[in-house]
Amino acid sequence: MEIYPDINAIMPFTFTVALGLFALIQLIWVIFFYSRVSFHKETTDTISTPPVSVIIAARNEEDNLFELLPFILEQQYPEFEVIVINHQSIDDSTHILKAIQRQYEHLKVIDLPSNQHLSNGKKLPLTIAIKGAKYEHLLFTDADCKPNSEYWIRGMAKHFSDKKKIVLGYGPYKSEKSFLNKIIRLDTVFIAINYFAYAKAGVPYMGVGRNLAYTKSLFLENKGFKSHYSLQSGDDDLFIQETAKNKNYTVCLDKNSFCYSEPKKTWSEWIKQKSRHFTTTSRYGVIKKLLLGIYPLSLILLYTSFITLLVNNWLSWISVGVIALVFILKWITHGIALKKLNERTFIWLFPLWDLFYAFLGPIIYYTTENSTEAKWK
């Protein structure tokens, strides 16, 4: 007589073991990666104040240039210049820049007139501005960004040293009263926690172009953006992956150095922006793809295992205890990181975001991954 295993006995055990495995992966990531952001200590001393070239690539940004550029030009810093590369603007940007330039001698304007033979991407204007920069140390932001304080340059530049050639900063979005705004800001802050954590663990893979610093010589030695020039994106992730080596990089979590940007106003605009960011992921190395993919995949499978056990009434106290432990440690770790990044109001939303990240995040990724590449401005 053939004996068949009791499926009702095997399945609870199988899913309990699976839950334990995925919980272990989550704990490893929390301890080895994310806790590094939570326990990061930002230096308060101004160690370095090298001359800095601030570079802003702008296209049809007349309102932002008029409103925000003076704040950057009036930063409290010993020696710096601001280079605005006015790329094929058809609004009144040129006249506004000329008017501002008459008031600030350290503003340098480079005009790139409209030309069908010129690329619409951001890399050409950035390259021209970098080559025209007076100083070795470069600090990048966007025309719609406003630094959190008059010590933005100081906060970023203090991290430069003989060994540190790259500084990864934080670029959050301004707070507005809408559900979309909360989603955008949550997405942004958790992306920041991610790239800060991986960088501090020795796996740098990106920064954000609206608050990023590196040296001119590093850019030239790498031949700029040559290897990915055909892509609209890549200036703040593929470039970082190519150049961040041998611990020549660091992160800046100084609240004075945060740069706030205008968020997208509609879902379609935000999805389009996300799709542009995803165009570079196919060029990531295998190791980085694995390290970046294991955590969200294990999160999905963790919740799937838990829901399966719950629905079938297979839950044990051990299962409940394991998932509670993981959840509490993640909440505490990310909560501390959120405080450091000035987003403490999101601490109580972490449980909802964790679910969103597990199930809706991949949907956004796969629906935008193969979409037409969105253009810069």
HELIX and SHEET records of a PDB file:
HELIX    1   1 ILE A    7  TRP A   29  1                                  23    
HELIX    2   2 VAL A   30  TYR A   34  3                                   5    
HELIX    3   3 SER A   35  SER A   38  1                                   4    
HELIX    4   4 GLU A   62  LEU A   73  1                                  12    
HELIX    5   5 SER A   93  GLN A  101  1                                   9    
HELIX    6   6 LYS A  123  LYS A  131  1                                   9    
HELIX    7   7 TRP A  152  ALA A  157  1                                   6    
HELIX    8   8 PHE A  179  LYS A  200  1                                  22    
HELIX    9   9 LYS A  216  GLU A  221  1                                   6    
HELIX   10  10 LYS A  226  HIS A  228  5                                   3    
HELIX   11  11 LEU A  238  THR A  243  1                                   6    
HELIX   12  12 LYS A  255  SER A  257  5                                   3    
HELIX   13  13 TRP A  267  PHE A  278  1                                  12    
HELIX   14  14 THR A  281  ARG A  283  5                                   3    
HELIX   15  15 VAL A  286  VAL A  311  1                                  26    
HELIX   16  16 TRP A  317  LYS A  340  1                                  24    
HELIX   17  17 ARG A  344  LEU A  349  5                                   6    
HELIX   18  18 PHE A  350  THR A  368  1                                  19    
SHEET    1   A 7 LEU A 107  LEU A 112  0                                        
SHEET    2   A 7 PHE A  80  HIS A  87  1                                        
SHEET    3   A 7 VAL A  52  ALA A  58  1                                        
SHEET    4   A 7 HIS A 137  ASP A 142  1                                        
SHEET    5   A 7 LEU A 212  THR A 215 -1                                        
SHEET    6   A 7 ILE A 166  LEU A 168 -1                                        
SHEET    7   A 7 TYR A 249  VAL A 251  1                                        
SHEET    1   B 2 LYS A 146  PRO A 147  0                                        
SHEET    2   B 2 CYS A 259  TYR A 260 -1                                        
END                                                                             
